[in-house]
Amino acid sequence: MKHRGRHRRRRRGRALRATLAGTALALTAAATLISTSQAAGGDNPGGLTRVTAAAETAKFRLHEDLTDRSALDTLTRATGGGVGVHDVLASADRVMRNRPECDAAETAALPVKPSASRAYCWDQEDATTAQWLPRSVTTSGDADDHGRWGGDRVILSGWTHNDGDLAEPVSDQGLARVAFVDANDPANLSYRWALLVAPRAGGRDFTAVRTGMSGMVWFQDKLYVTDRDSLLVFDLRRILRANMDSPVIGRTEGGYSAHGYQFVLPEVGSYRLTGGPCSMADDRAVPCFSALSLDRTSTPPSLVAGEWFRPGSTGSPARVWRYAFSTLPGHRGLLATDTHGDVRADEAYRTDATGVQGVLSYRRGGAARPDWYVDRAPTAGGRHGTLWRQNTSGAKAAVCSADESHACWGRHTASLSYWQGTGELWTLTEGATSGDTAQGAAGAAGGRVLYAVPLHSVDDALE
């Protein structure tokens, strides 16, 4: 009897060990599947969750601070008078390459599905520099519902200095510039740079504006740029010309210099988050601005914003939200404020998508609520990103390979801008220098491309 009992105990022991081994294998396989899914652009973020609690929506509140008009007028007179967008375009000194002229790394950065309807690559010097990072895009399709500024079709691209390059001088850190792209002839794009500056000394001088420029929107005559815990505002009717060519930024003996740039765009105001320092680690804290776009399908038009959390981070749903533009006389292109100069978010949502590089809101005719398009960076380096269309019911993205990968969007994309007149969604790729983070890192440049995809093609490609 004891002998048979020992055999039964051994058989039970072997069965238990086999069961545990099988469970371990299953768990390992599941973990591998999850990891593969995430690396392949899976990990569906699901539907948006509305943020309604007053304590939460208060964290999006802004306060308006406009630059003294007399200081702006003084600076304009001191620099010889303002110039227009057309003047900057007419002096374009760099030519963009059409898609057939782009190299292999640049074409490889284009989306897999849907395919780009138009694609351009930068002048070779800008395409390969490790000193600067392309971060944002907006167009004259945002500025005016006719799609032109004056008689020109224009694309603006915001670039920030790559502070990860330790060989660069401290004085260059954080510098921000905008490419004014002449898009009148789709087959021949050219551009000119303008440096972002801020008036000082009552308008008798100016200094550099230092910002990451991860989001940018052109509405009417105002240009909005993200600066972590605030939005900086510039006036496209107040572009100024530097008359000295030196590394200095501001007033010099004999005139004004802008680090070698011929044109400067002075800051005319800002909107700062009122809740204190923002956090890029806590989705319940004051958000840090990352993505920015314009929604012309809302009434009135609205400014759409999003925050950044590292791709694959857990427990930190990103938030997306909007502010209405003012309809009051004398407040052209500015946000709607209350009697205290505060701006409140019209609506806000949480998305389980992390690594949000771009956000767009679009309401189709008759729809109760808009769809939100979220450009999500991959969790694995070197892969394509994913463009999700989200609403409160769920999320969808294109599938572009046999393993059902959603990694179909561009590689290292940043910023989204919808040109309503043409129905095109514009974006750009930061290139290999950017890595997979919103902040950028030093390294070899390459793979930078500006491209457009019809929004209906994005919807047609959804799973």
C-alpha positions as CSV (number, residue, x, y, z in Angstrom):
1,M,0.0,0.0,0.0
2,K,2.8,2.4,0.9
3,H,4.6,1.5,-2.3
4,R,1.5,2.3,-4.5
5,G,1.1,5.6,-2.5
6,R,4.6,6.7,-3.3
7,H,3.9,6.1,-7.1
8,R,0.7,8.1,-7.0
9,R,2.5,11.0,-5.3
10,R,5.3,10.8,-7.9
11,R,2.7,10.9,-10.8
12,R,0.9,13.8,-9.1
13,G,4.3,15.6,-8.8
14,R,5.2,15.0,-12.4
15,A,1.7,16.2,-13.5
16,L,2.0,19.3,-11.3
17,R,5.5,20.1,-12.7
18,A,4.2,19.6,-16.3
19,T,1.2,21.9,-15.6
20,L,3.5,24.6,-14.1
21,A,5.9,24.3,-17.1
22,G,3.0,24.6,-19.5
23,T,1.7,27.6,-17.7
24,A,5.1,29.3,-17.8
25,L,5.4,28.6,-21.5
26,A,1.9,30.0,-22.0
27,L,2.8,33.1,-20.0
28,T,6.0,33.5,-21.9
29,A,4.2,33.2,-25.2
30,A,1.6,35.7,-24.1
31,A,4.2,38.2,-23.0
32,T,6.0,37.7,-26.3
33,L,2.8,38.3,-28.2
34,I,2.0,41.4,-26.2
35,S,5.5,42.7,-26.7
36,T,5.4,42.0,-30.4
37,S,2.0,43.6,-30.7
38,Q,3.2,46.8,-29.0
39,A,6.4,47.0,-31.0
40,A,4.3,46.4,-34.2
41,G,2.0,49.4,-33.5
42,G,-0.7,47.4,-31.7
43,D,-2.0,48.1,-28.2
44,N,-5.3,49.7,-29.2
45,P,-6.0,52.7,-26.9
46,G,-9.7,52.2,-27.0
47,G,-12.2,55.0,-26.7
48,L,-11.8,58.5,-25.3
49,T,-13.0,59.3,-21.8
50,R,-14.6,62.7,-21.2
51,V,-12.9,64.9,-18.5
52,T,-15.7,66.8,-16.7
53,A,-14.7,67.3,-13.1
54,A,-14.1,71.0,-12.3
55,A,-10.9,70.3,-10.5
56,E,-9.5,68.5,-13.6
57,T,-10.7,71.0,-16.2
58,A,-9.3,73.8,-14.2
59,K,-5.8,72.5,-14.9
60,F,-6.2,73.5,-18.6
61,R,-6.9,77.2,-17.7
62,L,-4.7,79.8,-19.3
63,H,-4.1,83.5,-18.6
64,E,-3.6,85.9,-21.5
65,D,-0.6,88.3,-21.4
66,L,-0.3,90.5,-24.4
67,T,2.9,92.5,-25.3
68,D,2.5,96.2,-25.0
69,R,1.6,97.5,-28.4
70,S,3.8,100.6,-28.1
71,A,6.8,98.4,-27.6
72,L,6.0,96.5,-30.7
73,D,5.5,99.7,-32.7
74,T,8.8,101.0,-31.4
75,L,10.6,97.9,-32.5
76,T,9.0,98.0,-35.9
77,R,10.1,101.6,-36.5
78,A,13.6,100.8,-35.1
79,T,14.1,98.0,-37.6
80,G,12.9,100.0,-40.6
81,G,9.3,98.9,-40.7
82,G,7.6,95.5,-41.1
83,V,7.5,93.2,-44.1
84,G,4.8,90.8,-45.2
85,V,4.6,87.0,-45.6
86,H,4.8,87.6,-49.4
87,D,8.1,89.5,-49.0
88,V,9.6,86.5,-47.1
89,L,8.4,84.1,-49.8
90,A,9.8,86.3,-52.6
91,S,13.3,86.1,-51.0
92,A,13.2,82.3,-50.6
93,D,16.8,81.0,-50.8
94,R,16.3,77.3,-50.4
95,V,14.6,74.8,-52.6
96,M,12.7,71.7,-51.5
97,R,13.2,68.4,-53.4
98,N,10.3,66.6,-54.9
99,R,9.7,62.9,-54.0
100,P,11.8,61.5,-56.9
101,E,14.8,63.5,-55.6
102,C,14.4,62.3,-52.0
103,D,16.9,59.6,-50.8
104,A,16.1,56.1,-49.5
105,A,16.0,57.1,-45.8
106,E,13.6,59.9,-46.6
107,T,11.2,57.8,-48.7
108,A,11.3,55.1,-46.1
109,A,10.0,57.5,-43.6
110,L,6.7,58.0,-45.6
111,P,3.6,56.2,-44.4
112,V,3.0,52.6,-45.5
113,K,-0.8,53.0,-45.5
114,P,-2.4,55.2,-46.7
115,S,0.3,56.4,-49.1
116,A,1.2,60.1,-49.3
117,S,-0.3,62.1,-52.1
118,R,2.4,64.7,-51.9
119,A,5.9,64.5,-50.4
120,Y,8.8,66.9,-50.3
121,C,12.3,66.8,-48.8
122,W,14.3,69.7,-47.5
123,D,17.4,71.4,-48.9
124,Q,20.3,69.1,-48.4
125,E,21.9,71.2,-45.6
126,D,18.7,71.2,-43.6
127,A,17.9,67.6,-44.4
128,T,21.2,66.4,-42.8
129,T,22.0,68.9,-40.0
130,A,22.1,67.5,-36.5
131,Q,21.9,71.0,-35.1
132,W,18.1,71.5,-35.8
133,L,15.0,69.3,-35.5
134,P,11.8,69.8,-37.5
135,R,8.9,69.7,-35.0
136,S,5.7,71.2,-36.3
137,V,3.7,72.3,-39.3
138,T,0.7,74.6,-40.1
139,T,-0.5,76.1,-43.4
140,S,-2.4,79.0,-44.9
141,G,-5.3,76.5,-45.0
142,D,-5.4,77.1,-41.2
143,A,-4.9,80.8,-41.4
144,D,-7.8,81.5,-43.7
145,D,-10.7,79.3,-44.9
146,H,-9.9,80.3,-48.5
147,G,-6.5,78.6,-48.0
148,R,-4.4,81.6,-49.0
149,W,-2.7,84.4,-47.2
150,G,-3.1,87.3,-49.5
151,G,-2.6,85.6,-52.9
152,D,-0.1,83.0,-51.6
153,R,-0.4,79.3,-50.6
154,V,2.0,78.9,-47.7
155,I,3.3,76.1,-45.4
156,L,5.0,77.0,-42.2
157,S,7.4,74.5,-40.5
158,G,8.7,75.0,-37.0
159,W,12.2,73.8,-36.1
160,T,14.0,73.9,-32.8
161,H,17.7,73.8,-32.0
162,N,18.9,70.3,-31.1
163,D,20.3,70.8,-27.5
164,G,21.4,67.2,-27.3
165,D,24.4,68.1,-29.4
166,L,26.9,69.0,-26.7
167,A,29.3,70.5,-29.2
168,E,27.0,73.4,-29.8
169,P,27.5,76.6,-27.9
170,V,25.2,77.3,-25.0
171,S,24.0,80.5,-26.6
172,D,22.4,78.4,-29.4
173,Q,20.4,76.2,-27.0
174,G,16.6,76.4,-27.4
175,L,16.6,78.7,-30.5
176,A,13.5,78.4,-32.6
177,R,13.0,79.2,-36.3
178,V,10.2,78.9,-38.9
179,A,10.5,77.9,-42.5
180,F,8.2,80.0,-44.7
181,V,7.5,77.7,-47.6
182,D,6.2,79.0,-50.9
183,A,3.6,76.4,-52.0
184,N,2.1,78.3,-54.9
185,D,3.5,75.8,-57.4
186,P,3.1,72.3,-56.0
187,A,6.0,71.1,-58.2
188,N,8.4,73.8,-57.1
189,L,8.5,74.5,-53.3
190,S,11.0,77.0,-51.9
191,Y,11.5,78.5,-48.5
192,R,13.2,81.1,-46.3
193,W,13.9,81.0,-42.5
194,A,12.8,83.5,-39.9
195,L,14.0,83.5,-36.3
196,L,11.6,83.8,-33.3
197,V,12.4,86.7,-31.0
198,A,10.8,88.7,-28.2
199,P,10.9,92.5,-27.8
200,R,12.8,93.9,-24.9
201,A,13.9,97.3,-23.5
202,G,10.5,98.9,-24.4
203,G,10.9,97.8,-28.0
204,R,14.4,99.2,-28.5
205,D,15.9,95.7,-28.7
206,F,14.9,92.0,-29.0
207,T,16.1,88.7,-27.7
208,A,15.8,85.1,-28.8
209,V,12.7,83.0,-28.0
210,R,13.8,79.6,-26.9
211,T,11.2,76.9,-27.2
212,G,10.8,73.3,-28.3
213,M,8.1,74.2,-30.9
214,S,6.4,70.7,-30.8
215,G,3.1,72.3,-31.8
216,M,2.2,75.2,-34.0
217,V,-1.0,76.8,-35.4
218,W,-1.6,79.7,-37.8
219,F,-5.0,81.3,-37.3
220,Q,-5.9,84.6,-39.0
221,D,-2.8,86.8,-38.5
222,K,-1.6,85.0,-35.4
223,L,0.9,82.1,-35.1
224,Y,0.7,80.0,-31.9
225,V,3.7,78.0,-30.7
226,T,4.0,75.6,-27.8
227,D,6.4,76.3,-25.0
228,R,5.9,73.5,-22.4
229,D,3.6,75.3,-19.9
230,S,2.4,78.1,-22.2
231,L,1.5,79.1,-25.7
232,L,3.5,81.9,-27.4
233,V,1.8,84.1,-29.9
234,F,3.4,85.9,-32.9
235,D,1.9,88.2,-35.5
236,L,2.4,87.4,-39.2
237,R,1.7,91.1,-39.9
238,R,4.7,92.2,-37.9
239,I,7.6,90.3,-39.5
240,L,10.8,92.4,-39.2
241,R,14.0,92.5,-41.2
242,A,17.5,92.3,-39.6
243,N,20.0,94.7,-41.3
244,M,23.2,93.2,-39.8
245,D,24.7,89.8,-40.4
246,S,26.4,88.5,-37.2
247,P,26.0,85.8,-34.5
248,V,24.4,88.4,-32.2
249,I,20.6,88.3,-31.6
250,G,19.3,91.9,-31.1
251,R,20.7,95.4,-31.3
252,T,24.2,95.8,-32.4
253,E,26.4,98.7,-33.4
254,G,24.9,99.8,-36.7
255,G,21.6,98.1,-36.5
256,Y,19.9,94.8,-35.6
257,S,21.2,91.2,-36.1
258,A,19.5,87.9,-35.8
259,H,22.2,85.2,-35.7
260,G,22.6,85.3,-39.4
261,Y,18.9,85.2,-40.3
262,Q,17.5,88.0,-42.4
263,F,13.9,87.9,-40.9
264,V,12.6,87.8,-37.4
265,L,9.1,87.2,-36.0
266,P,8.6,89.0,-32.7
267,E,6.4,87.6,-29.9
268,V,3.2,89.6,-29.3
269,G,1.8,87.7,-26.3
270,S,1.4,84.5,-24.5
271,Y,-1.1,82.3,-22.7
272,R,0.4,80.6,-19.6
273,L,-1.2,77.7,-17.7
274,T,-2.4,79.1,-14.3
275,G,-2.0,75.9,-12.3
276,G,1.7,76.1,-11.8
277,P,4.5,74.0,-13.3
278,C,3.3,71.3,-15.7
279,S,4.2,67.7,-15.4
280,M,5.2,65.2,-18.1
281,A,4.9,62.3,-15.6
282,D,1.5,62.7,-14.1
283,D,-1.7,62.6,-16.2
284,R,-3.6,64.2,-13.3
285,A,-1.3,67.2,-13.0
286,V,-1.1,70.4,-15.0
287,P,-0.4,69.2,-18.6
288,C,2.6,70.2,-20.6
289,F,1.8,71.4,-24.1
290,S,3.0,69.1,-26.9
291,A,0.7,68.7,-29.9
292,L,-1.3,71.6,-31.4
293,S,-3.7,72.0,-34.3
294,L,-6.7,74.0,-35.6
295,D,-10.3,72.7,-35.8
296,R,-12.3,74.7,-38.3
297,T,-15.3,72.4,-37.9
298,S,-16.1,73.7,-34.5
299,T,-18.2,76.9,-33.9
300,P,-16.3,79.2,-33.4
301,P,-13.0,77.6,-34.7
302,S,-10.9,76.2,-31.8
303,L,-7.4,75.5,-30.9
304,V,-6.8,71.8,-30.1
305,A,-4.0,70.7,-27.8
306,G,-2.5,67.4,-26.5
307,E,0.2,66.3,-24.0
308,W,3.1,63.9,-24.2
309,F,3.9,60.7,-22.3
310,R,6.7,58.4,-23.4
311,P,5.6,55.6,-25.7
312,G,4.6,52.5,-23.8
313,S,4.4,54.2,-20.4
314,T,1.7,52.7,-18.2
315,G,-0.9,54.4,-16.0
316,S,-0.6,57.7,-17.8
317,P,-3.4,58.3,-20.3
318,A,-2.6,61.5,-22.3
319,R,-5.2,64.3,-22.4
320,V,-6.5,66.2,-25.5
321,W,-8.5,69.4,-25.1
322,R,-9.6,72.5,-26.9
323,Y,-9.9,76.3,-26.5
324,A,-12.3,78.6,-28.5
325,F,-11.1,81.5,-30.5
326,S,-12.5,84.9,-29.7
327,T,-15.2,86.5,-31.9
328,L,-14.8,90.0,-30.3
329,P,-13.7,93.0,-32.3
330,G,-10.1,94.0,-31.6
331,H,-9.2,90.4,-30.5
332,R,-8.4,89.1,-33.9
333,G,-6.9,85.7,-33.9
334,L,-6.7,85.5,-30.1
335,L,-8.4,83.1,-27.7
336,A,-11.7,83.8,-26.1
337,T,-11.1,85.2,-22.6
338,D,-13.3,86.0,-19.6
339,T,-13.3,89.4,-17.8
340,H,-10.2,88.3,-15.9
341,G,-8.2,87.5,-19.0
342,D,-8.5,83.7,-18.4
343,V,-9.1,81.1,-21.0
344,R,-11.0,77.9,-20.1
345,A,-11.0,74.7,-22.1
346,D,-14.2,74.0,-24.0
347,E,-13.8,70.2,-23.6
348,A,-11.2,67.6,-22.7
349,Y,-10.7,63.9,-23.0
350,R,-8.3,61.2,-21.8
351,T,-6.8,58.8,-24.3
352,D,-4.8,55.7,-23.4
353,A,-2.5,56.5,-26.3
354,T,1.0,57.4,-25.1
355,G,3.7,59.1,-27.2
356,V,1.2,61.5,-28.8
357,Q,3.1,63.5,-31.4
358,G,0.1,65.1,-33.1
359,V,-3.6,65.6,-32.5
360,L,-6.4,66.7,-34.7
361,S,-10.2,67.1,-34.2
362,Y,-12.6,66.9,-37.1
363,R,-16.4,67.0,-37.0
364,R,-18.3,65.6,-39.9
365,G,-21.6,67.2,-40.9
366,G,-24.4,66.3,-38.5
367,A,-22.1,64.4,-36.1
368,A,-22.9,65.1,-32.4
369,R,-19.2,65.0,-31.5
370,P,-15.9,65.1,-33.5
371,D,-13.5,62.4,-34.2
372,W,-10.0,62.8,-32.8
373,Y,-6.9,61.7,-34.8
374,V,-4.0,60.9,-32.6
375,D,-0.5,60.4,-34.0
376,R,1.2,57.9,-31.7
377,A,4.9,57.2,-31.7
378,P,6.0,53.5,-31.7
379,T,7.2,51.7,-28.5
380,A,10.1,50.3,-30.4
381,G,12.8,52.5,-32.0
382,G,13.0,52.8,-35.8
383,R,9.5,51.7,-36.5
384,H,6.6,53.6,-38.1
385,G,4.1,55.3,-35.9
386,T,0.3,54.8,-35.8
387,L,-2.4,57.2,-36.6
388,W,-5.5,56.4,-34.5
389,R,-9.0,57.8,-35.1
390,Q,-10.7,57.9,-31.7
391,N,-14.0,58.9,-30.2
392,T,-15.9,57.9,-27.1
393,S,-16.9,54.6,-28.7
394,G,-13.4,53.2,-29.6
395,A,-10.4,53.6,-31.8
396,K,-9.4,52.5,-35.3
397,A,-6.2,52.5,-37.2
398,A,-5.0,51.1,-40.6
399,V,-3.6,47.6,-40.8
400,C,-0.7,47.3,-43.2
401,S,1.0,43.9,-42.9
402,A,0.4,40.2,-42.5
403,D,1.0,40.4,-38.7
404,E,-1.8,42.9,-38.5
405,S,0.5,45.7,-37.5
406,H,-0.9,49.2,-37.1
407,A,2.5,50.8,-37.6
408,C,1.5,52.3,-40.9
409,W,1.9,56.0,-40.4
410,G,5.2,57.9,-41.0
411,R,8.4,57.3,-39.2
412,H,9.2,59.8,-36.4
413,T,6.2,62.0,-37.4
414,A,5.3,65.1,-35.5
415,S,2.4,67.5,-35.7
416,L,-0.9,67.3,-37.7
417,S,-2.5,70.1,-39.7
418,Y,-5.7,69.8,-41.8
419,W,-6.0,71.9,-44.9
420,Q,-9.7,72.1,-45.2
421,G,-9.8,73.6,-48.7
422,T,-7.9,70.6,-50.2
423,G,-9.0,67.9,-47.7
424,E,-5.3,67.1,-47.0
425,L,-3.8,66.2,-43.7
426,W,-0.2,67.6,-43.5
427,T,2.6,66.3,-41.3
428,L,6.4,66.0,-41.2
429,T,9.0,63.6,-39.9
430,E,11.6,64.7,-37.5
431,G,14.3,62.3,-38.8
432,A,16.6,59.9,-37.2
433,T,18.1,62.6,-35.0
434,S,14.9,62.7,-32.9
435,G,14.9,59.1,-31.7
436,D,11.5,58.2,-30.4
437,T,11.1,61.0,-27.8
438,A,9.4,64.3,-27.9
439,Q,12.5,66.0,-26.7
440,G,15.0,64.8,-29.3
441,A,18.5,63.5,-28.9
442,A,21.8,64.0,-30.6
443,G,22.7,61.6,-33.5
444,A,22.9,61.2,-37.2
445,A,20.2,63.2,-39.1
446,G,18.2,61.9,-42.0
447,G,14.8,60.7,-43.0
448,R,13.1,64.2,-42.9
449,V,10.2,64.6,-45.2
450,L,7.1,66.9,-45.4
451,Y,4.1,65.1,-46.7
452,A,0.3,65.2,-47.2
453,V,-2.4,62.5,-47.2
454,P,-6.1,63.1,-48.1
455,L,-8.1,62.8,-44.9
456,H,-10.6,60.5,-46.7
457,S,-7.7,58.2,-47.5
458,V,-6.9,57.9,-43.8
459,D,-10.6,57.0,-43.1
460,D,-10.7,54.5,-46.0
461,A,-7.6,52.8,-44.7
462,L,-9.0,52.2,-41.2
463,E,-9.6,48.6,-40.1
